[in-house]
């Protein structure tokens, strides 16, 4: 392979990484070049205040801003932070917890979850509503948001089945997950107090 071909491959890898995560199964043509040029790509993005995170066992790579203190250059943030609503953040945490439980009890590599399962997971944390259509629309909006962020992937040919992407483990850390049950209990008490009493 010529130097030009290698440069072109690295450019394609970088373009994908700047657009979003690179997945071994979805970007087969770019995965091995990324592995082969990992050090050079890491050096390149490091100049921009970024670091390349790669998980070869789960098959994903992405760029993140270097942790504070690792870079004293004062560069502006290149990878933007996403502003997430409470329920989207909650859904990500619930899915991360589900993934942890799945890994502890199953030898399967892929976790497939249906839309109905996601709805049931989230419904308990939504305020009571007599408008089922509005509630379903809101949940579908939350699902679309995490799909757009790349944490789930709709299975081809089945609009109601999703694969939960393992990259989620890199974004919802263990400490947050450890505090999840307490946070959810507090939230349930809060929304229960807000619900009208029934007679």
Buried (B, 14 or more C-beta within 10 A) or exposed (E): EEEEEBEEBBEBBBEBBEEEBBBBEBBEEBBEBBBBBBEEBBEBBBEBBBBBBBBEEBBBBBBEBBEEEEBEEEEEEEBEEEEBEEBBBBBBBBBBBBBBEBBEEEEEEEBEBEBEBBBEBBEEBBEEEEEEEEBEEBBEEBBEBBBEBBBBBBBEEEEEBBBBBBBBBBBBEEEBBEEBEEEBEEBEEEEEEEEEEEE
